[in-house]
Amino acid sequence: VQLVESGGGLVQPGGSLRLSCAASGFAFRSYGMRWYRQPPGKEREWVASITSDGEITNYKPSVMGRFTISRDNAKNTVYLEMNSLKPEDTAVYSCNTQTYWGKGTLVTVSS
């Protein structure tokens, strides 16, 4: 199983980024997917989840209305669209399914 995140970077407050997580080595369309983040010096926290068919999504309250999780089962990829970014969104963002984790991609929100 491999999960490879991409799309992180430096963005100004109020800006947007779209993260991608490319999955391989398992039946992607059969499993729910999750995004987590780990802010500097803090514990990892759950951000968003999506069911295997993409029909049901859930969000951490502090990102609801700003972040959108989606997936393309034909491309074995899950996305996290992040808008209205705030400095407190700065973190390493990782995708997860079952017991597997990607290495993460760093998002820095700063002016």
Kinemage of the C-alpha trace (Angstrom):
@kinemage 1
@onewidth
@group {chain A} dominant
@subgroup {mainchain}
@vectorlist {calphas} color= white
{ca val a 1} P 0.000 0.000 0.000
{ca gln a 2} L 1.227 3.463 -0.888
{ca leu a 3} L -0.256 6.849 -0.120
{ca val a 4} L 1.553 9.839 -1.624
{ca glu a 5} L 0.463 13.365 -0.785
{ca ser a 6} L 1.223 16.442 -2.860
{ca gly a 7} L 0.117 20.040 -3.256
{ca gly a 8} L 1.432 21.616 -0.082
{ca gly a 9} L 3.352 24.864 0.026
{ca leu a 10} L 3.474 28.414 1.326
{ca val a 11} L 0.290 30.463 1.005
{ca gln a 12} L -0.831 33.809 2.381
{ca pro a 13} L -3.727 34.031 4.849
{ca gly a 14} L -7.005 33.925 2.949
{ca gly a 15} L -5.457 31.899 0.158
{ca ser a 16} L -6.264 28.454 -1.192
{ca leu a 17} L -4.524 25.153 -1.834
{ca arg a 18} L -5.626 21.768 -3.126
{ca leu a 19} L -3.935 18.712 -1.687
{ca ser a 20} L -3.920 15.351 -3.450
{ca cys a 21} L -3.287 11.863 -2.119
{ca ala a 22} L -2.533 9.221 -4.741
{ca ala a 23} L -3.243 5.699 -3.519
{ca ser a 24} L -2.027 2.346 -4.765
{ca gly a 25} L -1.738 -1.264 -3.658
{ca phe a 26} L -5.284 -1.790 -2.436
{ca ala a 27} L -8.879 -1.620 -3.666
{ca phe a 28} L -9.193 2.146 -3.309
{ca arg a 29} L -12.869 2.309 -4.227
{ca ser a 30} L -13.757 -0.011 -1.346
{ca tyr a 31} L -12.371 2.089 1.505
{ca gly a 32} L -13.089 5.338 3.240
{ca met a 33} L -10.309 7.887 3.318
{ca arg a 34} L -9.279 10.494 5.858
{ca trp a 35} L -7.077 13.571 6.042
{ca tyr a 36} L -5.167 14.377 9.213
{ca arg a 37} L -2.790 17.204 10.084
{ca gln a 38} L -0.034 17.780 12.610
{ca pro a 39} L 0.662 21.418 13.493
{ca pro a 40} L 4.203 22.286 14.624
{ca gly a 41} L 4.790 21.056 18.164
{ca lys a 42} L 1.298 19.585 18.491
{ca glu a 43} L -0.459 16.235 18.247
{ca arg a 44} L -1.842 14.924 14.987
{ca glu a 45} L -5.532 15.699 14.533
{ca trp a 46} L -8.267 14.474 12.262
{ca val a 47} L -9.424 16.962 9.608
{ca ala a 48} L -11.913 15.280 7.265
{ca ser a 49} L -13.311 11.924 6.145
{ca ile a 50} L -15.056 10.589 3.072
{ca thr a 51} L -16.834 7.289 2.529
{ca ser a 52} L -15.784 4.814 -0.147
{ca asp a 53} L -18.447 6.029 -2.576
{ca gly a 54} L -17.856 9.693 -1.778
{ca glu a 55} L -21.442 10.175 -0.641
{ca ile a 56} L -20.783 11.088 2.987
{ca thr a 57} L -18.189 13.545 4.272
{ca asn a 58} L -17.360 14.786 7.744
{ca tyr a 59} L -15.171 17.646 8.941
{ca lys a 60} L -13.404 18.979 11.990
{ca pro a 61} L -15.582 21.903 13.082
{ca ser a 62} L -12.814 24.479 12.669
{ca val a 63} L -12.454 23.671 8.946
{ca met a 64} L -16.124 23.141 8.074
{ca gly a 65} L -17.204 25.516 5.327
{ca arg a 66} L -13.580 26.192 4.311
{ca phe a 67} L -12.260 22.723 3.418
{ca thr a 68} L -13.782 20.174 1.041
{ca ile a 69} L -12.773 16.524 0.819
{ca ser a 70} L -13.495 14.657 -2.398
{ca arg a 71} L -12.295 11.597 -4.284
{ca asp a 72} L -11.936 10.255 -7.797
{ca asn a 73} L -12.174 6.483 -7.685
{ca ala a 74} L -11.133 6.228 -11.339
{ca lys a 75} L -7.849 7.941 -10.464
{ca asn a 76} L -7.369 6.343 -7.013
{ca thr a 77} L -6.974 9.819 -5.581
{ca val a 78} L -8.469 11.736 -2.673
{ca tyr a 79} L -8.355 15.525 -2.504
{ca leu a 80} L -8.566 18.232 0.117
{ca glu a 81} L -9.569 21.638 -1.210
{ca met a 82} L -8.631 24.297 1.342
{ca asn a 83} L -9.965 27.850 1.110
{ca ser a 84} L -9.796 30.904 3.368
{ca leu a 85} L -6.644 29.520 4.923
{ca lys a 86} L -5.554 30.783 8.325
{ca pro a 87} L -2.152 30.709 10.034
{ca glu a 88} L -3.518 28.076 12.427
{ca asp a 89} L -4.003 25.740 9.445
{ca thr a 90} L -0.213 25.454 9.184
{ca ala a 91} L 0.638 21.760 9.534
{ca val a 92} L 1.871 18.624 7.828
{ca tyr a 93} L -1.193 17.119 6.138
{ca ser a 94} L -1.379 13.344 5.714
{ca cys a 95} L -3.919 10.977 4.235
{ca asn a 96} L -4.947 7.747 5.896
{ca thr a 97} L -6.909 4.596 5.225
{ca gln a 98} L -7.177 1.505 7.399
{ca thr a 99} L -3.771 1.367 9.152
{ca tyr a 100} L -1.837 3.050 6.349
{ca trp a 101} L -0.430 6.584 6.279
{ca gly a 102} L 1.266 8.788 3.759
{ca lys a 103} L 4.384 10.767 4.631
{ca gly a 104} L 2.540 14.047 4.408
{ca thr a 105} L 2.848 17.402 2.712
{ca leu a 106} L 3.639 20.661 4.503
{ca val a 107} L 1.191 23.547 4.355
{ca thr a 108} L 2.436 26.880 5.672
{ca val a 109} L 0.019 29.793 5.943
{ca ser a 110} L 1.930 33.006 6.512
{ca ser a 111} L 2.260 36.528 5.191
